């Protein structure tokens, strides 16, 4: 795919870039390409534009290192966060590989080349599926891969373990979240024109920078003898050690005329602020020489629509005024529970032109319908309608060099 900038026996350098423009027609909701990027409204080059480079360094027959840096619009602009991958790899033989360092988490089709727009059909990966898992798209640790021919196809197994952190934003300001004990596994099988894959990720939250002080202060006003439910409520909002799990399935078919790709994901969360969700997409492309037309339907919704905003048990002997004061915290609980809810679907149409072996152009229209209190993929500038619709128009140039 890439035309090498430099290619020696030891070092190979490659580059990739996107010049992208979007127009978001909503004044109320700012558009994120994913939760790690700042939101934009109106016309902007920032969401999709990027430039990156990768160095592959072979310093022994079985040893190599890979470093990939990508400059793009990000919530966290510290220098280290522009390094997407940096790992050392040991290739035992044609079947086994072991890596250590910073790596992409192998939980979806685009894990290894999400930043390389040239490599996929759309202006950007479908947000309903991909945005939710951006906080763990890279990890620091180690992984092992096994690959082998099976039947008429090719089987690949991978497992990794480490830790991850990210700065992400939903409807409001950005916050930092850290994960520990990140365990990821995947299995894929490819034969002729089709590929199947399944993945699993298990992790625990170790730190979260958003303040829960208002909840803590409310609970601290009343002792457990008056408000027994306060401790249970605090546990619902406490993040330390709470598990997050992701299950993914994917299918891809490409016969040089039709390109079909679909993925579905399930998130299971022990933490009430991070809802259990189901998400997915199906994309169909029709290829005519250098031009490919495509359409995509993607959706995401919580599997538990209405988590309780109950204040929990209150002592039967509590004075009426105290009961009323405790019950007045319900709106505060409701607001906290709804800040990360995502419920929407998007219908996308577009075309991809192959302008040269190293340059493609893409045009895409996204029509998103967002349900009431389901706006967490967007930055909320003004209180939106109960059911909001947004159109985002995109034009990209993607090239490799």
One Martini backbone bead per residue (centre of mass of N, CA, C, O) as a GRO file, in nm:
protein
  401
    1UNK     BB    1   0.056   0.063  -0.020
    2UNK     BB    2   0.330   0.185   0.026
    3UNK     BB    3   0.561   0.444  -0.028
    4UNK     BB    4   0.879   0.466   0.031
    5UNK     BB    5   1.104   0.686   0.163
    6UNK     BB    6   1.272   0.447   0.297
    7UNK     BB    7   1.496   0.164   0.190
    8UNK     BB    8   1.647  -0.073   0.379
    9UNK     BB    9   1.766  -0.338   0.550
   10UNK     BB   10   1.679  -0.182   0.830
   11UNK     BB   11   1.503   0.068   0.711
   12UNK     BB   12   1.151   0.175   0.709
   13UNK     BB   13   0.968   0.441   0.553
   14UNK     BB   14   0.639   0.583   0.620
   15UNK     BB   15   0.342   0.755   0.494
   16UNK     BB   16   0.052   0.959   0.602
   17UNK     BB   17  -0.260   1.133   0.493
   18UNK     BB   18  -0.511   1.395   0.578
   19UNK     BB   19  -0.745   1.601   0.399
   20UNK     BB   20  -1.013   1.745   0.586
   21UNK     BB   21  -1.365   1.829   0.543
   22UNK     BB   22  -1.631   1.980   0.736
   23UNK     BB   23  -2.003   1.997   0.780
   24UNK     BB   24  -2.195   2.122   1.049
   25UNK     BB   25  -2.551   2.197   1.086
   26UNK     BB   26  -2.513   2.239   1.397
   27UNK     BB   27  -2.550   2.460   1.686
   28UNK     BB   28  -2.578   2.242   1.936
   29UNK     BB   29  -2.376   2.022   1.799
   30UNK     BB   30  -2.072   1.876   1.829
   31UNK     BB   31  -1.823   1.720   1.631
   32UNK     BB   32  -1.698   1.390   1.649
   33UNK     BB   33  -1.491   1.137   1.549
   34UNK     BB   34  -1.408   1.108   1.852
   35UNK     BB   35  -1.351   1.122   2.202
   36UNK     BB   36  -1.040   1.239   2.152
   37UNK     BB   37  -1.178   1.479   2.005
   38UNK     BB   38  -1.268   1.773   1.930
   39UNK     BB   39  -1.529   1.971   1.878
   40UNK     BB   40  -1.735   2.067   1.585
   41UNK     BB   41  -1.861   2.340   1.398
   42UNK     BB   42  -1.936   2.365   1.096
   43UNK     BB   43  -1.644   2.455   0.947
   44UNK     BB   44  -1.372   2.201   0.915
   45UNK     BB   45  -1.031   2.055   0.928
   46UNK     BB   46  -0.972   1.904   1.206
   47UNK     BB   47  -1.103   1.613   1.249
   48UNK     BB   48  -0.943   1.453   0.986
   49UNK     BB   49  -0.676   1.577   0.994
   50UNK     BB   50  -0.348   1.432   0.905
   51UNK     BB   51  -0.012   1.312   1.008
   52UNK     BB   52   0.213   1.031   0.929
   53UNK     BB   53   0.460   0.793   1.066
   54UNK     BB   54   0.675   0.502   0.986
   55UNK     BB   55   0.904   0.278   1.159
   56UNK     BB   56   1.107   0.005   1.041
   57UNK     BB   57   1.331  -0.193   1.246
   58UNK     BB   58   1.596  -0.408   1.142
   59UNK     BB   59   1.846  -0.572   1.370
   60UNK     BB   60   1.744  -0.873   1.321
   61UNK     BB   61   1.610  -1.157   1.208
   62UNK     BB   62   1.394  -1.159   1.484
   63UNK     BB   63   1.421  -0.838   1.505
   64UNK     BB   64   1.196  -0.555   1.575
   65UNK     BB   65   1.078  -0.214   1.517
   66UNK     BB   66   0.794   0.011   1.595
   67UNK     BB   67   0.706   0.349   1.481
   68UNK     BB   68   0.415   0.566   1.540
   69UNK     BB   69   0.323   0.892   1.420
   70UNK     BB   70   0.048   1.132   1.500
   71UNK     BB   71  -0.093   1.428   1.368
   72UNK     BB   72  -0.367   1.571   1.557
   73UNK     BB   73  -0.666   1.626   1.682
   74UNK     BB   74  -0.669   1.665   2.047
   75UNK     BB   75  -0.726   1.655   2.382
   76UNK     BB   76  -0.430   1.537   2.407
   77UNK     BB   77  -0.118   1.734   2.353
   78UNK     BB   78   0.089   1.553   2.433
   79UNK     BB   79   0.360   1.413   2.295
   80UNK     BB   80   0.307   1.106   2.362
   81UNK     BB   81   0.009   1.108   2.217
   82UNK     BB   82   0.149   1.094   1.914
   83UNK     BB   83   0.211   0.799   1.993
   84UNK     BB   84   0.068   0.512   1.889
   85UNK     BB   85   0.335   0.336   1.832
   86UNK     BB   86   0.585   0.131   2.038
   87UNK     BB   87   0.770  -0.158   1.946
   88UNK     BB   88   0.887  -0.482   2.024
   89UNK     BB   89   0.988  -0.765   1.812
   90UNK     BB   90   0.944  -1.127   1.817
   91UNK     BB   91   1.028  -1.382   1.577
   92UNK     BB   92   1.023  -1.711   1.599
   93UNK     BB   93   0.831  -1.763   1.347
   94UNK     BB   94   0.574  -1.797   1.116
   95UNK     BB   95   0.363  -1.812   1.382
   96UNK     BB   96   0.531  -1.639   1.598
   97UNK     BB   97   0.461  -1.345   1.814
   98UNK     BB   98   0.629  -1.084   2.010
   99UNK     BB   99   0.523  -0.797   2.207
  100UNK     BB  100   0.651  -0.467   2.328
  101UNK     BB  101   0.457  -0.182   2.444
  102UNK     BB  102   0.293   0.019   2.217
  103UNK     BB  103  -0.042  -0.074   2.119
  104UNK     BB  104  -0.289  -0.201   1.948
  105UNK     BB  105  -0.613  -0.292   2.000
  106UNK     BB  106  -0.751  -0.612   1.901
  107UNK     BB  107  -1.111  -0.537   1.844
  108UNK     BB  108  -1.096  -0.460   1.530
  109UNK     BB  109  -1.046  -0.417   1.200
  110UNK     BB  110  -0.884  -0.115   1.242
  111UNK     BB  111  -0.654  -0.138   1.455
  112UNK     BB  112  -0.381  -0.099   1.257
  113UNK     BB  113  -0.540   0.149   1.048
  114UNK     BB  114  -0.720   0.399   1.145
  115UNK     BB  115  -0.530   0.648   1.038
  116UNK     BB  116  -0.555   0.513   0.741
  117UNK     BB  117  -0.769   0.626   0.508
  118UNK     BB  118  -0.675   0.472   0.249
  119UNK     BB  119  -0.765   0.168   0.368
  120UNK     BB  120  -1.064   0.279   0.355
  121UNK     BB  121  -1.384   0.379   0.257
  122UNK     BB  122  -1.430   0.605   0.446
  123UNK     BB  123  -1.387   0.901   0.605
  124UNK     BB  124  -1.478   0.730   0.864
  125UNK     BB  125  -1.546   0.558   1.114
  126UNK     BB  126  -1.810   0.446   1.271
  127UNK     BB  127  -1.908   0.599   1.559
  128UNK     BB  128  -2.104   0.401   1.702
  129UNK     BB  129  -1.867   0.185   1.727
  130UNK     BB  130  -1.571   0.332   1.764
  131UNK     BB  131  -1.593   0.556   1.990
  132UNK     BB  132  -1.641   0.385   2.253
  133UNK     BB  133  -1.327   0.242   2.219
  134UNK     BB  134  -1.098   0.471   2.224
  135UNK     BB  135  -0.985   0.449   2.525
  136UNK     BB  136  -0.864   0.138   2.417
  137UNK     BB  137  -0.685   0.152   2.138
  138UNK     BB  138  -0.447   0.154   2.343
  139UNK     BB  139  -0.148  -0.011   2.486
  140UNK     BB  140   0.060  -0.106   2.765
  141UNK     BB  141   0.270  -0.398   2.689
  142UNK     BB  142   0.172  -0.728   2.581
  143UNK     BB  143   0.193  -0.968   2.302
  144UNK     BB  144   0.046  -1.255   2.124
  145UNK     BB  145   0.096  -1.443   1.811
  146UNK     BB  146  -0.100  -1.669   1.602
  147UNK     BB  147  -0.032  -1.834   1.282
  148UNK     BB  148  -0.234  -2.035   1.042
  149UNK     BB  149  -0.308  -2.278   0.832
  150UNK     BB  150  -0.663  -2.354   0.755
  151UNK     BB  151  -0.730  -2.518   0.515
  152UNK     BB  152  -0.824  -2.247   0.292
  153UNK     BB  153  -0.704  -2.071   0.527
  154UNK     BB  154  -0.654  -1.811   0.791
  155UNK     BB  155  -0.525  -1.814   1.121
  156UNK     BB  156  -0.577  -1.584   1.409
  157UNK     BB  157  -0.411  -1.525   1.725
  158UNK     BB  158  -0.470  -1.299   2.013
  159UNK     BB  159  -0.285  -1.163   2.306
  160UNK     BB  160  -0.325  -0.913   2.573
  161UNK     BB  161  -0.137  -0.703   2.823
  162UNK     BB  162  -0.222  -0.407   3.038
  163UNK     BB  163  -0.244  -0.050   2.984
  164UNK     BB  164  -0.459   0.254   3.000
  165UNK     BB  165  -0.514   0.589   2.854
  166UNK     BB  166  -0.739   0.887   2.850
  167UNK     BB  167  -0.879   1.169   2.672
  168UNK     BB  168  -1.221   1.255   2.703
  169UNK     BB  169  -1.542   1.344   2.538
  170UNK     BB  170  -1.868   1.447   2.548
  171UNK     BB  171  -2.090   1.690   2.627
  172UNK     BB  172  -1.836   1.818   2.762
  173UNK     BB  173  -1.577   1.801   2.921
  174UNK     BB  174  -1.276   1.683   2.969
  175UNK     BB  175  -1.138   1.355   3.063
  176UNK     BB  176  -0.972   1.124   3.267
  177UNK     BB  177  -0.881   0.772   3.195
  178UNK     BB  178  -0.798   0.468   3.368
  179UNK     BB  179  -0.646   0.146   3.294
  180UNK     BB  180  -0.641  -0.188   3.416
  181UNK     BB  181  -0.605  -0.499   3.325
  182UNK     BB  182  -0.566  -0.535   3.010
  183UNK     BB  183  -0.760  -0.774   2.828
  184UNK     BB  184  -0.692  -0.920   2.505
  185UNK     BB  185  -0.883  -1.091   2.244
  186UNK     BB  186  -0.839  -1.278   1.926
  187UNK     BB  187  -1.017  -1.400   1.626
  188UNK     BB  188  -0.927  -1.508   1.288
  189UNK     BB  189  -1.075  -1.578   0.952
  190UNK     BB  190  -0.936  -1.636   0.622
  191UNK     BB  191  -1.110  -1.673   0.293
  192UNK     BB  192  -1.049  -1.540   0.025
  193UNK     BB  193  -1.320  -1.298   0.038
  194UNK     BB  194  -1.329  -1.367   0.354
  195UNK     BB  195  -1.403  -1.254   0.704
  196UNK     BB  196  -1.360  -1.349   1.048
  197UNK     BB  197  -1.437  -1.207   1.383
  198UNK     BB  198  -1.325  -1.206   1.734
  199UNK     BB  199  -1.369  -1.029   2.056
  200UNK     BB  200  -1.200  -0.940   2.377
  201UNK     BB  201  -1.249  -0.723   2.671
  202UNK     BB  202  -1.072  -0.663   2.990
  203UNK     BB  203  -1.128  -0.420   3.257
  204UNK     BB  204  -1.013  -0.156   3.484
  205UNK     BB  205  -1.078   0.109   3.680
  206UNK     BB  206  -0.837   0.353   3.833
  207UNK     BB  207  -0.923   0.638   3.694
  208UNK     BB  208  -1.111   0.962   3.744
  209UNK     BB  209  -1.146   1.315   3.688
  210UNK     BB  210  -1.426   1.345   3.742
  211UNK     BB  211  -1.645   1.496   3.948
  212UNK     BB  212  -1.819   1.357   4.259
  213UNK     BB  213  -1.876   1.572   4.487
  214UNK     BB  214  -2.185   1.613   4.491
  215UNK     BB  215  -2.246   1.327   4.585
  216UNK     BB  216  -2.068   1.318   4.838
  217UNK     BB  217  -2.195   1.563   4.983
  218UNK     BB  218  -2.481   1.448   5.004
  219UNK     BB  219  -2.409   1.190   5.169
  220UNK     BB  220  -2.254   1.342   5.411
  221UNK     BB  221  -2.513   1.479   5.549
  222UNK     BB  222  -2.589   1.168   5.614
  223UNK     BB  223  -2.620   0.912   5.801
  224UNK     BB  224  -2.675   0.573   5.777
  225UNK     BB  225  -2.915   0.577   5.984
  226UNK     BB  226  -3.083   0.766   5.784
  227UNK     BB  227  -2.910   0.674   5.500
  228UNK     BB  228  -2.855   0.367   5.384
  229UNK     BB  229  -2.855   0.427   5.063
  230UNK     BB  230  -2.592   0.597   5.033
  231UNK     BB  231  -2.376   0.374   5.007
  232UNK     BB  232  -2.496   0.240   4.755
  233UNK     BB  233  -2.483   0.493   4.579
  234UNK     BB  234  -2.175   0.533   4.594
  235UNK     BB  235  -2.107   0.262   4.458
  236UNK     BB  236  -2.228   0.331   4.178
  237UNK     BB  237  -2.004   0.580   4.140
  238UNK     BB  238  -1.773   0.411   4.188
  239UNK     BB  239  -1.471   0.325   3.994
  240UNK     BB  240  -1.295   0.143   4.151
  241UNK     BB  241  -1.257  -0.168   3.989
  242UNK     BB  242  -1.440  -0.142   3.755
  243UNK     BB  243  -1.577  -0.321   3.507
  244UNK     BB  244  -1.489  -0.365   3.153
  245UNK     BB  245  -1.662  -0.498   2.863
  246UNK     BB  246  -1.582  -0.645   2.534
  247UNK     BB  247  -1.776  -0.751   2.244
  248UNK     BB  248  -1.678  -0.885   1.918
  249UNK     BB  249  -1.805  -0.879   1.573
  250UNK     BB  250  -1.700  -0.985   1.231
  251UNK     BB  251  -1.752  -0.899   0.873
  252UNK     BB  252  -1.594  -0.977   0.544
  253UNK     BB  253  -1.640  -0.873   0.191
  254UNK     BB  254  -1.428  -0.922  -0.121
  255UNK     BB  255  -1.464  -0.924  -0.501
  256UNK     BB  256  -1.406  -0.630  -0.650
  257UNK     BB  257  -1.724  -0.531  -0.638
  258UNK     BB  258  -1.798  -0.619  -0.347
  259UNK     BB  259  -1.832  -0.448  -0.022
  260UNK     BB  260  -1.856  -0.607   0.299
  261UNK     BB  261  -1.923  -0.464   0.630
  262UNK     BB  262  -1.937  -0.591   0.978
  263UNK     BB  263  -2.021  -0.480   1.319
  264UNK     BB  264  -2.043  -0.590   1.667
  265UNK     BB  265  -2.111  -0.454   2.003
  266UNK     BB  266  -2.045  -0.518   2.359
  267UNK     BB  267  -2.112  -0.351   2.671
  268UNK     BB  268  -1.993  -0.427   3.002
  269UNK     BB  269  -2.092  -0.266   3.314
  270UNK     BB  270  -2.031  -0.184   3.666
  271UNK     BB  271  -2.078   0.118   3.586
  272UNK     BB  272  -2.326   0.356   3.576
  273UNK     BB  273  -2.174   0.581   3.397
  274UNK     BB  274  -2.135   0.314   3.212
  275UNK     BB  275  -2.315   0.187   2.985
  276UNK     BB  276  -2.476  -0.051   2.853
  277UNK     BB  277  -2.405  -0.164   2.512
  278UNK     BB  278  -2.510  -0.152   2.166
  279UNK     BB  279  -2.329  -0.199   1.851
  280UNK     BB  280  -2.326  -0.103   1.489
  281UNK     BB  281  -2.265  -0.214   1.140
  282UNK     BB  282  -2.337  -0.162   0.782
  283UNK     BB  283  -2.146  -0.207   0.474
  284UNK     BB  284  -2.180  -0.102   0.122
  285UNK     BB  285  -1.989  -0.171  -0.176
  286UNK     BB  286  -1.939  -0.040  -0.521
  287UNK     BB  287  -1.713  -0.138  -0.780
  288UNK     BB  288  -1.575   0.096  -1.039
  289UNK     BB  289  -1.283   0.073  -1.067
  290UNK     BB  290  -1.204   0.397  -0.935
  291UNK     BB  291  -1.506   0.361  -0.819
  292UNK     BB  292  -1.683   0.388  -0.496
  293UNK     BB  293  -1.983   0.300  -0.362
  294UNK     BB  294  -2.161   0.388  -0.049
  295UNK     BB  295  -2.328   0.236   0.244
  296UNK     BB  296  -2.433   0.322   0.589
  297UNK     BB  297  -2.538   0.154   0.895
  298UNK     BB  298  -2.562   0.297   1.225
  299UNK     BB  299  -2.563   0.196   1.586
  300UNK     BB  300  -2.666   0.304   1.927
  301UNK     BB  301  -2.743   0.155   2.257
  302UNK     BB  302  -2.883   0.098   2.544
  303UNK     BB  303  -2.976  -0.187   2.742
  304UNK     BB  304  -3.032   0.028   2.978
  305UNK     BB  305  -3.248   0.283   2.977
  306UNK     BB  306  -3.341   0.291   3.310
  307UNK     BB  307  -3.183   0.402   3.553
  308UNK     BB  308  -3.197   0.455   3.872
  309UNK     BB  309  -3.282   0.764   4.075
  310UNK     BB  310  -3.275   0.655   4.341
  311UNK     BB  311  -3.187   0.710   4.688
  312UNK     BB  312  -3.304   0.494   4.851
  313UNK     BB  313  -3.281   0.417   5.165
  314UNK     BB  314  -3.490   0.535   5.435
  315UNK     BB  315  -3.551   0.598   5.736
  316UNK     BB  316  -3.846   0.567   5.914
  317UNK     BB  317  -3.740   0.795   6.141
  318UNK     BB  318  -3.728   1.021   5.955
  319UNK     BB  319  -3.781   1.323   5.895
  320UNK     BB  320  -3.958   1.486   5.662
  321UNK     BB  321  -3.738   1.694   5.582
  322UNK     BB  322  -3.517   1.484   5.529
  323UNK     BB  323  -3.660   1.321   5.312
  324UNK     BB  324  -3.690   1.559   5.116
  325UNK     BB  325  -3.388   1.621   5.087
  326UNK     BB  326  -3.301   1.346   4.974
  327UNK     BB  327  -3.506   1.338   4.730
  328UNK     BB  328  -3.376   1.600   4.589
  329UNK     BB  329  -3.130   1.423   4.453
  330UNK     BB  330  -3.242   1.291   4.193
  331UNK     BB  331  -3.152   1.494   3.968
  332UNK     BB  332  -2.849   1.453   4.020
  333UNK     BB  333  -2.846   1.154   3.948
  334UNK     BB  334  -2.965   1.175   3.665
  335UNK     BB  335  -2.746   1.354   3.539
  336UNK     BB  336  -2.511   1.154   3.584
  337UNK     BB  337  -2.642   0.911   3.419
  338UNK     BB  338  -2.680   1.093   3.134
  339UNK     BB  339  -2.388   1.199   3.032
  340UNK     BB  340  -2.315   0.894   2.870
  341UNK     BB  341  -2.544   0.872   2.669
  342UNK     BB  342  -2.607   0.654   2.379
  343UNK     BB  343  -2.858   0.738   2.113
  344UNK     BB  344  -2.819   0.632   1.776
  345UNK     BB  345  -2.835   0.700   1.414
  346UNK     BB  346  -2.667   0.633   1.087
  347UNK     BB  347  -2.675   0.758   0.750
  348UNK     BB  348  -2.456   0.672   0.477
  349UNK     BB  349  -2.305   0.845   0.193
  350UNK     BB  350  -2.071   0.757  -0.084
  351UNK     BB  351  -1.732   0.818  -0.226
  352UNK     BB  352  -1.445   0.659  -0.399
  353UNK     BB  353  -1.139   0.783  -0.537
  354UNK     BB  354  -0.884   0.674  -0.758
  355UNK     BB  355  -0.627   0.888  -0.853
  356UNK     BB  356  -0.396   0.699  -0.741
  357UNK     BB  357  -0.186   0.472  -0.594
  358UNK     BB  358  -0.162   0.719  -0.342
  359UNK     BB  359  -0.462   0.850  -0.409
  360UNK     BB  360  -0.763   0.964  -0.243
  361UNK     BB  361  -1.116   1.035  -0.267
  362UNK     BB  362  -1.385   1.169  -0.049
  363UNK     BB  363  -1.746   1.139  -0.013
  364UNK     BB  364  -1.977   1.241   0.264
  365UNK     BB  365  -2.299   1.157   0.413
  366UNK     BB  366  -2.447   1.235   0.736
  367UNK     BB  367  -2.739   1.097   0.906
  368UNK     BB  368  -2.840   1.196   1.229
  369UNK     BB  369  -3.024   1.033   1.500
  370UNK     BB  370  -3.112   1.168   1.817
  371UNK     BB  371  -3.197   1.091   2.118
  372UNK     BB  372  -3.311   1.142   2.410
  373UNK     BB  373  -3.039   1.159   2.608
  374UNK     BB  374  -2.818   1.065   2.344
  375UNK     BB  375  -2.542   1.290   2.313
  376UNK     BB  376  -2.235   1.165   2.380
  377UNK     BB  377  -2.111   1.211   2.073
  378UNK     BB  378  -2.153   1.513   2.164
  379UNK     BB  379  -2.131   1.858   2.185
  380UNK     BB  380  -2.305   2.060   2.410
  381UNK     BB  381  -2.414   2.392   2.363
  382UNK     BB  382  -2.724   2.341   2.336
  383UNK     BB  383  -3.031   2.261   2.399
  384UNK     BB  384  -3.175   2.009   2.260
  385UNK     BB  385  -3.381   1.832   2.118
  386UNK     BB  386  -3.533   1.546   2.180
  387UNK     BB  387  -3.500   1.508   1.856
  388UNK     BB  388  -3.206   1.498   1.673
  389UNK     BB  389  -3.072   1.633   1.365
  390UNK     BB  390  -2.771   1.558   1.167
  391UNK     BB  391  -2.547   1.703   0.920
  392UNK     BB  392  -2.252   1.558   0.766
  393UNK     BB  393  -1.998   1.691   0.559
  394UNK     BB  394  -1.746   1.522   0.350
  395UNK     BB  395  -1.392   1.586   0.252
  396UNK     BB  396  -1.126   1.375   0.122
  397UNK     BB  397  -0.765   1.333   0.137
  398UNK     BB  398  -0.576   1.033   0.071
  399UNK     BB  399  -0.233   0.942   0.154
  400UNK     BB  400   0.071   0.780   0.045
  401UNK     BB  401   0.461   0.778   0.107
   0.00000   0.00000   0.00000
